[in-house]
Amino acid sequence: MEISRWIFLILIFVSFTPIPIFSDSQLSSGELSEIPGKFLDFAKKSEVFDWMMGVRRRIHENPELGYEELETSKLIREELDNMGIQYKYPFANTGIVGFIGSGKPPFVAIRADMDALPMQEMVDWEHKSRNPGKMHACGHDAHVAMLLGAAKILLEHQNILKGTVALVFQPAEEGGGGAKKMIDAGALENVEAIFGLHVHPNFPLGKVCSRPGPFLAGSGFFEAVISGRGGHAAIPQHSIDPILAASNVIVSLQHLVSREADPLDSQVVTVAKFQGGGAFNVIPDSVTIGGTFRAFSKESFLQLRQRIEEVIVGQAAVQRCNATVDFLTNNKPFFPPTVNDINLHKHFQRVAGNMLGNDHVKDMEPLMGSEDFAFYQEVIPGYFYMLGMQGETNENPASVHSPYFKINEEALPFGAALQASLAIRYLLEAQPQVPSSSINGHDEL
């Protein structure tokens, strides 16, 4: 009788004692490897997928330019409120940082950009841009929907979270350097690492690609005014022709890459703007030229900047003209090269391989495009990758920044699940580098 009583008491105790939640030390390598697949299954649920698709379409209908993303920011905050996720606002005018987890270290961030482009959408569909001259032609509407989807996934699986995930919603990636202003405002406080993605229209759905080290180029812009003396085209000896001077400048600028740069160090100088004169028989007083320059190392980038100014001023002087050069840093800050951390690359390969299969995780060659995600990488280790979204059709998809650009919404679950997986696996596998007592937590969480 006494034995039966003790057995009964033990059963009662076990029944009402909380079952311990798995911690990072309790999850086996096999259980860790299952997380990405489970997250993808969750993201593909019809209610989750339909919700992400709805968010993305609402943002697409109302595109806003850099630092003007007021309605987009409001929509994001409403969705975070609906999920009960705490956040800080504003950063850099319209930016938001949400927090999921304990509010204590370690901290890892996942980022999405919010801004649209100043162009008219030519795709005729139900959710076409309602703002004339503005369009989400670079996929930022999808990036935001994916990050909100990642938040929903992390919230659903918060029981295995150790540490804190920061959700970085950033304005003004398209030339405005929003990432730098987010950093200056303290958006990366305590964050140890950050992950970002970009949709890739020409890469197959269900595949991802990136590389360790230099991935995207650093970029800058320049504009020069070359001034001479205008006059009648029939008596050029009485004028100082700025068009001739500008033409020599453009040819000489091309020599910076072909004759001065190491052939193994990829660089680009492109003059894409030439404005001067408005009549067939009048030599103008001045000409304005402008363009962009790119390089994969900061040293090469700064060398190009110096030589561009020297060549423009020097070649203009040869033709008896004056020249002024503006690198437009107030409105278009220099973007540093996007350089992926080698350890985060290994982490990405493991996590993406677990989700998609190792044969769907590809290395790719560096691109001369640029990304202001690079500003984050100058402060902390960061990793940026491309998410495939090309479907199984014979259609040749339009490139980003095209008025015919379209999002394959089937990519939304992949981006949401992979961002969430990269973050949670980082927290489960990471070891804090400094004691918790020396780091400011987010006690409001």
C-alpha positions as CSV (number, residue, x, y, z in Angstrom):
1,M,0.0,0.0,0.0
2,E,2.9,2.3,1.0
3,I,4.7,1.5,-2.3
4,S,1.5,2.3,-4.3
5,R,1.2,5.6,-2.6
6,W,4.8,6.6,-3.4
7,I,4.3,5.6,-7.1
8,F,1.2,7.7,-7.2
9,L,2.9,10.7,-5.8
10,I,5.8,10.4,-8.2
11,L,3.4,10.2,-11.2
12,I,1.7,13.4,-9.9
13,F,5.0,15.2,-9.5
14,V,6.1,14.2,-13.1
15,S,2.8,15.2,-14.6
16,F,2.9,18.8,-13.2
17,T,6.6,19.4,-13.5
18,P,7.4,21.5,-16.6
19,I,9.3,19.5,-19.3
20,P,12.6,21.4,-19.8
21,I,12.9,23.1,-23.2
22,F,15.8,22.1,-25.4
23,S,18.7,24.5,-25.0
24,D,21.6,24.8,-27.4
25,S,23.6,22.3,-25.3
26,Q,20.8,19.8,-25.4
27,L,20.2,19.9,-29.2
28,S,22.2,17.3,-31.0
29,S,23.8,18.0,-34.3
30,G,21.1,16.0,-36.0
31,E,18.4,18.1,-34.3
32,L,20.2,21.3,-35.3
33,S,20.3,20.1,-38.9
34,E,16.5,19.6,-38.9
35,I,15.7,23.2,-38.0
36,P,16.0,24.7,-41.5
37,G,13.8,22.1,-43.1
38,K,11.1,22.5,-40.4
39,F,11.2,26.3,-40.7
40,L,10.7,26.0,-44.5
41,D,7.7,23.6,-44.0
42,F,6.3,26.2,-41.6
43,A,6.8,29.1,-44.0
44,K,5.1,27.1,-46.8
45,K,1.9,26.7,-44.8
46,S,-0.9,28.4,-46.7
47,E,-1.8,30.8,-43.9
48,V,1.8,31.9,-43.5
49,F,2.6,32.1,-47.3
50,D,-0.7,33.9,-48.0
51,W,0.1,36.4,-45.3
52,M,3.6,37.1,-46.6
53,M,2.2,37.5,-50.1
54,G,-0.4,40.0,-48.9
55,V,2.2,42.0,-47.1
56,R,4.5,42.1,-50.1
57,R,1.6,43.2,-52.4
58,R,0.5,46.0,-50.1
59,I,4.1,47.3,-50.1
60,H,4.4,46.9,-53.8
61,E,1.3,49.0,-54.4
62,N,2.7,51.9,-52.4
63,P,6.4,52.3,-53.2
64,E,8.3,55.0,-51.4
65,L,11.7,56.4,-52.1
66,G,14.7,56.5,-49.7
67,Y,14.0,58.1,-46.3
68,E,10.4,58.6,-47.4
69,E,9.2,55.1,-46.5
70,L,6.6,56.4,-44.0
71,E,3.7,54.2,-44.9
72,T,6.0,51.2,-45.4
73,S,7.4,51.7,-42.0
74,K,3.9,52.1,-40.5
75,L,2.8,48.8,-42.1
76,I,5.8,47.0,-40.7
77,R,5.2,48.4,-37.2
78,E,1.6,47.3,-37.4
79,E,2.6,43.8,-38.3
80,L,5.1,43.7,-35.5
81,D,2.5,44.9,-33.1
82,N,0.1,42.2,-34.3
83,M,2.7,39.6,-33.5
84,G,3.5,41.1,-30.1
85,I,7.1,41.8,-31.2
86,Q,8.8,44.8,-29.4
87,Y,10.8,47.2,-31.5
88,K,12.6,50.5,-31.5
89,Y,11.7,53.4,-33.9
90,P,12.8,55.5,-35.6
91,F,16.3,54.9,-36.9
92,A,17.4,57.0,-39.8
93,N,14.0,58.6,-40.2
94,T,11.9,55.5,-41.0
95,G,14.0,52.5,-39.9
96,I,12.9,50.0,-37.3
97,V,14.7,47.4,-35.2
98,G,12.6,44.6,-33.7
99,F,13.7,42.1,-31.1
100,I,12.8,38.5,-30.6
101,G,14.3,36.4,-27.7
102,S,15.6,37.0,-24.3
103,G,16.9,40.6,-24.8
104,K,20.3,39.3,-23.6
105,P,23.5,38.2,-25.6
106,P,24.3,36.8,-27.9
107,F,22.7,39.1,-30.5
108,V,22.4,38.4,-34.2
109,A,20.7,40.6,-36.8
110,I,18.8,39.9,-40.0
111,R,18.2,42.8,-42.4
112,A,15.8,43.9,-45.1
113,D,15.8,47.2,-47.1
114,M,12.5,49.1,-47.6
115,D,12.9,51.7,-50.4
116,A,11.7,51.8,-54.0
117,L,13.2,53.3,-57.2
118,P,12.2,56.4,-59.1
119,M,10.8,54.7,-62.2
120,Q,7.4,54.0,-63.7
121,E,6.2,50.4,-63.5
122,M,5.4,48.8,-66.8
123,V,4.0,45.5,-65.5
124,D,0.3,45.5,-65.8
125,W,-1.2,43.5,-62.9
126,E,-3.7,43.9,-60.1
127,H,-1.2,45.2,-57.6
128,K,0.7,47.6,-59.9
129,S,2.3,50.6,-58.2
130,R,-0.2,53.3,-57.4
131,N,2.4,56.0,-57.1
132,P,3.4,57.5,-60.4
133,G,7.1,57.4,-61.1
134,K,7.9,55.0,-58.3
135,M,8.3,51.3,-58.4
136,H,9.6,48.4,-56.3
137,A,11.9,47.2,-59.1
138,C,14.7,45.7,-56.9
139,G,12.7,43.3,-54.7
140,H,12.8,45.3,-51.5
141,D,9.1,44.7,-51.0
142,A,9.8,41.0,-51.0
143,H,12.8,41.5,-48.7
144,V,10.5,43.1,-46.1
145,A,7.9,40.4,-46.4
146,M,10.5,37.8,-46.0
147,L,11.9,39.4,-42.8
148,L,8.5,39.7,-41.4
149,G,8.0,36.0,-42.3
150,A,11.3,35.2,-40.5
151,A,10.0,37.0,-37.5
152,K,6.8,34.9,-37.5
153,I,8.9,31.7,-37.7
154,L,11.2,32.7,-34.9
155,L,8.3,33.7,-32.7
156,E,6.6,30.3,-33.3
157,H,9.9,28.6,-32.3
158,Q,10.9,30.9,-29.5
159,N,11.3,28.0,-27.1
160,I,14.6,27.0,-28.7
161,L,15.9,30.6,-29.0
162,K,18.9,31.4,-26.9
163,G,19.9,35.1,-27.0
164,T,18.3,37.7,-29.2
165,V,17.5,38.2,-32.9
166,A,17.4,41.8,-34.1
167,L,15.1,42.5,-37.1
168,V,16.6,45.4,-39.0
169,F,14.3,47.2,-41.4
170,Q,16.4,49.7,-43.2
171,P,15.6,52.7,-45.4
172,A,17.4,54.1,-48.4
173,E,19.6,51.4,-49.8
174,E,19.3,52.7,-53.3
175,G,22.1,55.2,-53.2
176,G,21.1,56.9,-49.9
177,G,23.4,54.9,-47.6
178,G,20.7,54.0,-45.2
179,A,22.8,51.3,-43.6
180,K,25.4,53.8,-42.5
181,K,22.8,56.1,-40.9
182,M,21.2,53.0,-39.1
183,I,24.7,52.2,-37.7
184,D,25.2,55.9,-36.6
185,A,21.8,55.8,-34.9
186,G,22.8,52.7,-32.9
187,A,20.9,50.0,-34.7
188,L,23.7,47.4,-34.3
189,E,24.1,47.9,-30.5
190,N,25.5,44.6,-29.1
191,V,25.0,42.8,-32.4
192,E,27.7,40.2,-33.2
193,A,26.8,39.3,-36.8
194,I,24.3,40.2,-39.5
195,F,22.8,38.4,-42.5
196,G,21.2,39.9,-45.5
197,L,19.8,38.6,-48.8
198,H,18.8,39.8,-52.3
199,V,16.4,38.2,-54.7
200,H,18.1,37.0,-58.0
201,P,15.7,36.8,-61.0
202,N,18.1,34.7,-63.1
203,F,18.9,32.1,-60.5
204,P,16.6,29.0,-60.1
205,L,14.0,29.0,-57.3
206,G,15.1,26.9,-54.4
207,K,18.8,27.7,-54.9
208,V,21.1,30.2,-53.3
209,C,24.5,31.6,-54.2
210,S,27.2,33.6,-52.6
211,R,31.0,33.5,-51.9
212,P,33.4,34.2,-49.1
213,G,35.5,37.4,-49.2
214,P,34.8,40.2,-51.8
215,F,31.4,39.6,-53.3
216,L,30.1,43.0,-54.5
217,A,32.2,46.1,-55.5
218,G,32.6,49.3,-53.7
219,S,31.0,52.2,-55.7
220,G,31.0,55.9,-56.0
221,F,29.7,58.6,-58.3
222,F,31.2,61.7,-59.8
223,E,30.0,64.7,-61.7
224,A,32.2,67.3,-63.4
225,V,31.5,70.7,-65.0
226,I,34.0,71.6,-67.7
227,S,33.9,75.3,-68.6
228,G,35.3,77.0,-71.7
229,R,34.0,79.9,-73.8
230,G,31.0,79.6,-76.0
231,G,30.6,81.0,-79.5
232,H,29.6,80.4,-83.1
233,A,30.4,76.9,-84.4
234,A,31.7,78.4,-87.7
235,I,34.4,80.4,-86.0
236,P,35.8,78.0,-83.3
237,Q,39.1,79.9,-83.0
238,H,37.2,82.6,-81.1
239,S,35.9,80.0,-78.6
240,I,37.3,77.5,-76.1
241,D,35.4,74.3,-76.8
242,P,34.3,72.4,-73.7
243,I,32.8,69.6,-75.8
244,L,36.2,68.8,-77.2
245,A,37.8,69.0,-73.8
246,A,35.1,66.7,-72.3
247,S,35.6,64.2,-75.1
248,N,39.3,64.0,-74.3
249,V,38.5,63.6,-70.6
250,I,36.2,60.6,-71.3
251,V,38.8,58.8,-73.4
252,S,41.5,59.5,-70.8
253,L,39.4,58.2,-68.0
254,Q,39.2,54.8,-69.7
255,H,43.0,54.6,-69.5
256,L,42.7,54.5,-65.7
257,V,41.5,50.9,-65.9
258,S,43.2,49.7,-69.0
259,R,46.7,51.2,-68.3
260,E,46.9,51.9,-64.6
261,A,45.0,49.2,-62.8
262,D,46.3,45.6,-62.2
263,P,44.5,43.4,-64.7
264,L,43.8,41.0,-61.9
265,D,42.1,43.7,-59.8
266,S,38.7,44.3,-61.3
267,Q,37.8,48.0,-61.6
268,V,35.3,50.0,-63.6
269,V,35.0,53.7,-64.6
270,T,31.9,54.5,-66.7
271,V,30.9,57.9,-67.9
272,A,27.1,57.7,-68.4
273,K,26.1,61.3,-68.5
274,F,27.1,64.0,-71.0
275,Q,25.1,67.2,-71.2
276,G,26.3,70.2,-73.2
277,G,24.8,72.5,-75.8
278,G,21.4,72.7,-77.4
279,A,22.0,73.9,-80.9
280,F,23.8,72.5,-84.0
281,N,25.8,75.7,-84.6
282,V,26.6,77.0,-81.1
283,I,29.6,76.0,-79.0
284,P,28.4,76.0,-75.4
285,D,30.1,77.6,-72.5
286,S,30.2,74.4,-70.4
287,V,29.6,70.7,-70.5
288,T,28.6,68.4,-67.6
289,I,29.6,64.8,-67.5
290,G,29.0,62.2,-64.8
291,G,29.4,58.5,-64.1
292,T,30.3,55.8,-61.6
293,F,33.5,54.0,-60.5
294,R,33.8,50.6,-58.9
295,A,36.5,48.5,-57.2
296,F,36.8,45.5,-54.9
297,S,39.4,46.9,-52.5
298,K,39.3,50.1,-50.6
299,E,42.9,50.9,-51.7
300,S,42.0,50.6,-55.4
301,F,38.7,52.5,-54.9
302,L,40.5,55.5,-53.3
303,Q,43.2,55.4,-56.0
304,L,40.5,55.6,-58.7
305,R,38.8,58.5,-56.9
306,Q,42.1,60.4,-56.8
307,R,43.0,59.8,-60.4
308,I,39.5,60.6,-61.7
309,E,39.8,64.1,-60.3
310,E,43.4,64.5,-61.5
311,V,42.5,63.4,-65.1
312,I,39.4,65.5,-65.4
313,V,41.1,68.7,-64.2
314,G,44.4,68.0,-66.1
315,Q,42.8,67.1,-69.4
316,A,40.5,70.0,-69.3
317,A,43.5,72.3,-68.7
318,V,45.2,70.9,-71.8
319,Q,42.3,72.2,-73.8
320,R,42.4,75.6,-72.0
321,C,39.2,74.8,-70.0
322,N,38.6,74.8,-66.3
323,A,37.0,71.8,-64.5
324,T,35.3,71.2,-61.1
325,V,34.7,67.7,-59.8
326,D,32.0,66.7,-57.3
327,F,31.8,63.2,-55.9
328,L,28.2,63.8,-54.6
329,T,28.9,62.3,-51.2
330,N,26.2,64.3,-49.5
331,N,23.4,62.6,-51.5
332,K,25.2,59.5,-52.8
333,P,27.8,58.3,-50.2
334,F,30.6,56.0,-51.3
335,F,29.6,52.3,-50.8
336,P,32.5,50.1,-49.5
337,P,33.0,46.7,-51.1
338,T,30.7,43.9,-49.7
339,V,33.1,41.4,-48.1
340,N,31.6,38.2,-46.7
341,D,33.1,36.8,-43.5
342,I,34.7,33.4,-44.1
343,N,33.3,31.9,-40.9
344,L,29.8,33.1,-41.7
345,H,30.2,31.6,-45.2
346,K,30.8,28.2,-43.6
347,H,27.8,28.7,-41.4
348,F,25.7,29.7,-44.4
349,Q,26.8,26.6,-46.4
350,R,25.8,24.3,-43.5
351,V,22.4,25.9,-42.8
352,A,21.4,26.4,-46.5
353,G,22.7,22.9,-47.3
354,N,20.5,21.5,-44.5
355,M,17.4,23.3,-45.9
356,L,17.9,23.0,-49.7
357,G,20.5,20.3,-50.2
358,N,24.2,21.0,-50.7
359,D,23.8,20.8,-54.5
360,H,21.5,23.8,-54.3
361,V,24.0,26.0,-52.5
362,K,26.4,27.5,-55.1
363,D,29.5,29.7,-55.1
364,M,29.4,32.6,-57.6
365,E,31.8,35.0,-59.1
366,P,32.1,38.5,-57.7
367,L,29.8,41.1,-59.2
368,M,30.5,44.8,-59.9
369,G,27.2,45.8,-58.4
370,S,27.2,47.4,-55.0
371,E,25.2,47.1,-51.8
372,D,25.1,49.3,-48.7
373,F,25.0,46.2,-46.6
374,A,28.7,46.6,-46.8
375,F,28.5,49.4,-44.2
376,Y,27.4,46.8,-41.6
377,Q,30.3,44.5,-42.6
378,E,32.7,47.3,-41.8
379,V,31.5,47.3,-38.2
380,I,30.8,43.6,-37.5
381,P,31.1,40.3,-39.4
382,G,28.3,40.1,-42.0
383,Y,27.1,37.8,-44.8
384,F,25.2,38.7,-47.9
385,Y,23.8,36.2,-50.4
386,M,21.5,35.8,-53.4
387,L,18.2,34.0,-53.3
388,G,17.0,32.4,-56.5
389,M,13.5,33.0,-57.7
390,Q,13.4,32.0,-61.4
391,G,10.5,29.6,-62.0
392,E,10.3,26.7,-64.4
393,T,9.2,28.7,-67.4
394,N,10.6,29.6,-70.8
395,E,10.2,33.3,-69.9
396,N,13.4,35.3,-69.7
397,P,12.9,37.3,-66.5
398,A,13.5,41.1,-66.4
399,S,16.6,42.2,-64.5
400,V,16.4,44.3,-61.3
401,H,16.0,48.0,-61.9
402,S,13.9,47.2,-65.0
403,P,10.3,48.6,-65.3
404,Y,9.3,45.1,-66.2
405,F,10.8,43.5,-63.1
406,K,8.6,40.9,-61.4
407,I,8.8,38.9,-58.1
408,N,8.2,35.2,-58.1
409,E,6.3,35.0,-54.8
410,E,7.1,31.3,-54.5
411,A,10.5,32.5,-53.2
412,L,9.0,34.2,-50.1
413,P,9.0,31.1,-47.9
414,F,12.6,30.2,-48.9
415,G,13.9,33.7,-47.9
416,A,11.9,33.8,-44.7
417,A,12.9,30.3,-43.6
418,L,16.6,30.7,-44.5
419,Q,17.0,34.1,-42.7
420,A,15.3,32.7,-39.6
421,S,17.4,29.5,-39.7
422,L,20.7,31.5,-40.2
423,A,19.8,33.6,-37.1
424,I,18.7,30.8,-34.7
425,R,21.4,28.4,-35.7
426,Y,24.0,31.2,-35.1
427,L,22.6,31.7,-31.6
428,L,22.5,28.0,-30.8
429,E,26.0,27.5,-32.0
430,A,27.7,30.7,-31.0
431,Q,29.7,31.3,-27.9
432,P,29.5,34.9,-26.5
433,Q,32.9,36.5,-26.7
434,V,32.5,38.7,-23.6
435,P,30.6,38.3,-20.3
436,S,27.0,39.2,-20.3
437,S,27.6,41.7,-17.4
438,S,29.7,43.9,-19.7
439,I,27.0,44.2,-22.4
440,N,23.9,46.3,-22.4
441,G,20.9,44.1,-22.6
442,H,17.5,45.0,-23.9
443,D,15.6,44.6,-20.7
444,E,12.4,46.0,-22.2
445,L,11.8,42.7,-24.1
